[in-house]
Amino acid sequence: MKNGRITLKTVQEMAAAGEPIAMLTAYDFHTARVLAKAGVPTVLVGDSAAMTVLGLDSTTGITLDFLVTITAAVRRGAPDVFLMADMPFGSYANPVKAVENAARFVREAGADAVKLECDGRHAEIVKAMAAAGITTCAHLGLLPQRAHQMGGYVAQGRTKDDAKRIVEDAVKLYEAGALMILLEAVPDDVTKAVVGAVKVPVIGCGAGPSAHGHVVVVHDMLGYSERVPRFVEKLGDVPGAIEAAARKYVERVVTRKYPAAEHQYQAKK
C-alpha cells in the first residue's frame, strides 16, 4: 500500500496515472487489519455483509445501524485505507434522508465515501450529498438491491440501448457531483465508454479491464462462497484452514490431549 493515509486525492492521482486500484470488501476489524497489512489501498464495507456475515439471501435485509457499526470496526482495523461504505436498501429514498444517513457513515464510522446503487433518477440525491460535503460513489450496472426488478443477478449493458443508458446515467451522476463510479457486471465496452465520458475514478466489479480499479467480495475470493460470480478468482481457501484447525482441536479434546501441560495454570507454592 502507498505510504501514509490514502485519500480521495490519492485515488484520483492513481486513476490519472494509470495505476490500477485494488479494492476488497471487509466487514470486521481483523480482516480489515490483514487487508491493510497486505497493501490493499481501498476497502468497501458492502451491504453484501447481509449474505456473507448474516446469512441472508439478499442484500436488502441489512440495516443502516449494522452497517455503520461494522464500518467503524473496519476503520479501526485499517485506519489509513480509503474507506467506502454502502448505503443500504431504503436509506436514500430522498435527498434529505440520503444526506442524514450518509453523514452517519462519515461522522460515526470514519468513512471517506459512501456508495449508492442508482441511475439517472438519483441525480438530485447525489447533488444534495455532494453539496453536504459527502464523497459519493455512484453504483451502476447490476444493482443487487434491485435484483428482483432486473430479473435476477444478470449482467447489464449487453444491448446497445442498455449500454447507452448506463453511460448516460454515469455522465448525469458525474455532473451531479459523484466523485467515483462503480460498474458491476457490464461488458468492457461499456466500462471503456464510461471511463472516456467522466473524469472520476471508475471501479469495476466484473466490468472488464478498462476500469481504473477492481473490487470483489473478499469471501468469494477466499473460498467461503459456494456460488461466486464468474469474474471472481478464488485465490485462497480460508474455510479449509479453519476446518482443519477445528478438526484438530476436536480430536485433541476428545482424546484428552487438550489442554497440554504448557497451557495450564499452576497453583502458587
C-alpha positions, 0 to 999 in steps of 0.5 A: 500500500502507498505510504501514509493515509490514502485519500480521495486525492490519492485515488484520483492521482492513481486513476490519472496515472494509470495505476490500477486500484485494488479494492476488497470488501471487509466487514470486521476489524481483523480482516480489515487489519490483514487487508491493510497489512497486505497493501490493499489501498481501498476497502468497501464495507458492502451491504453484501455483509447481509449474505456473507456475515448474516446469512441472508439471501439478499442484500436488502435485509441489512440495516443502516445501524449494522452497517455503520457499526461494522464500518467503524470496526473496519476503520479501526482495523485499517485506519489509513485505507480509503474507506467506502461504505454502502448505503443500504436498501431504503436509506436514500429514498430522498435527498434529505434522508440520503444526506442524514444517513450518509453523514452517519457513515462519515461522522460515526464510522470514519468513512471517506465515501459512501456508495449508492446503487442508482441511475439517472433518477438519483441525480438530485440525491447525489447533488444534495450529498455532494453539496453536504460535503459527502464523497459519493460513489455512484453504483451502476450496472447490476444493482443487487438491491434491485435484483428482483426488478432486473430479473435476477443477478444478470449482467447489464449493458449487453444491448446497445440501448442498455449500454447507452443508458448506463453511460448516460446515467454515469455522465448525469451522476458525474455532473451531479457531483459523484466523485467515483463510479462503480460498474458491476457486471457490464461488458468492457465496452461499456466500462471503456465508454464510461471511463472516456465520458467522466473524469472520476475514478471508475471501479469495476466489479466484473466490468472488464479491464478498462476500469481504473480499479477492481473490487470483489467480495473478499469471501468469494475470493477466499473460498467461503462462497459456494456460488461466486460470480464468474469474474471472481478468482478464488485465490485462497481457501480460508474455510479449509484452514479453519476446518482443519484447525477445528478438526484438530482441536476436536480430536485433541479434546476428545482424546484428552490431549487438550489442554497440554501441560504448557497451557495450564495454570499452576497453583502458587507454592 
